[in-house]
């Protein structure tokens, strides 16, 4: 069995590796945000994702019992739509 000191050393090295990885990803994302073409691609992907939810009702309370939208499997408000797409 390894000692507490050895386990802490392993834990710390894993945390440092994860922090370095986050820094690399953050830098790459920052570079992508500066590129207008890359931002347009992201915008289009987001809009396509939103469009895939056309027809999803807003809330059950706005529909009468027995109608198609009343028993829909999914309801989305604006925040829910953004969460689903992202």
C-alpha positions as CSV (number, residue, x, y, z in Angstrom):
1,X,0.0,0.0,0.0
2,X,1.2,3.5,-0.8
3,X,1.6,6.1,1.9
4,X,-0.6,9.1,2.3
5,X,2.3,11.3,1.1
6,X,2.5,9.2,-2.1
7,X,-1.2,9.4,-2.7
8,X,-1.2,13.2,-2.2
9,X,1.7,13.5,-4.7
10,X,-0.3,11.5,-7.3
11,X,-3.4,13.6,-6.6
12,X,-1.4,16.9,-6.9
13,X,0.2,15.8,-10.2
14,X,-3.2,14.9,-11.6
15,X,-4.6,18.3,-10.6
16,X,-1.7,20.1,-12.2
17,X,-2.1,18.1,-15.5
18,X,-5.9,18.9,-15.5
19,X,-5.1,22.6,-14.9
20,X,-2.6,22.7,-17.8
21,X,-5.2,21.0,-20.0
22,X,-7.8,23.6,-19.1
23,X,-5.4,26.4,-19.9
24,X,-4.7,24.9,-23.4
25,X,-8.4,24.5,-24.1
26,X,-9.1,28.0,-22.9
27,X,-6.4,29.4,-25.1
28,X,-7.7,27.6,-28.1
29,X,-11.2,28.8,-27.5
30,X,-10.0,32.4,-27.1
31,X,-8.2,32.1,-30.5
32,X,-11.4,30.7,-32.1
33,X,-13.4,33.6,-30.7
34,X,-11.2,36.1,-32.4
35,X,-11.7,34.4,-35.8
36,X,-14.9,35.8,-37.4
37,X,-15.3,32.8,-39.7
38,X,-15.1,30.4,-36.8
39,X,-17.7,32.5,-34.9
40,X,-20.0,32.4,-37.9
41,X,-19.7,28.6,-38.0
42,X,-20.7,28.4,-34.3
43,X,-23.6,30.8,-34.9
44,X,-24.9,28.7,-37.7
45,X,-24.6,25.4,-35.7
46,X,-26.5,27.1,-32.8
47,X,-29.3,28.3,-35.1
48,X,-29.6,24.9,-36.8
49,X,-29.9,23.3,-33.4
50,X,-32.6,25.8,-32.4
51,X,-34.5,25.2,-35.6
52,X,-34.6,21.4,-34.9
53,X,-36.9,22.3,-32.0
54,X,-39.5,24.2,-34.1
55,X,-43.0,23.1,-33.1
56,X,-42.0,22.2,-29.5
57,X,-44.7,23.8,-27.3
58,X,-43.8,26.4,-24.7
59,X,-45.7,25.0,-21.7
60,X,-48.5,22.6,-21.0
61,X,-50.7,25.2,-19.3
62,X,-51.2,27.1,-22.5
63,X,-52.9,24.2,-24.3
64,X,-56.3,22.6,-23.8
65,X,-56.6,19.0,-22.7
66,X,-56.9,16.5,-25.6
67,X,-54.9,18.7,-28.0
68,X,-51.7,17.5,-29.7
69,X,-49.5,20.0,-27.7
70,X,-51.1,19.2,-24.4
71,X,-49.7,15.8,-24.2
72,X,-46.3,16.6,-25.8
73,X,-43.3,14.8,-24.4
74,X,-41.2,18.0,-24.2
75,X,-41.9,21.6,-23.4
76,X,-39.3,24.4,-23.8
77,X,-39.2,28.0,-22.7
78,X,-36.4,30.2,-24.0
79,X,-33.8,29.1,-21.3
80,X,-34.7,25.5,-21.8
81,X,-34.2,25.9,-25.5
82,X,-30.7,27.3,-25.1
83,X,-29.8,24.6,-22.6
84,X,-31.0,21.9,-25.0
85,X,-29.1,23.3,-28.0
86,X,-25.9,23.9,-26.1
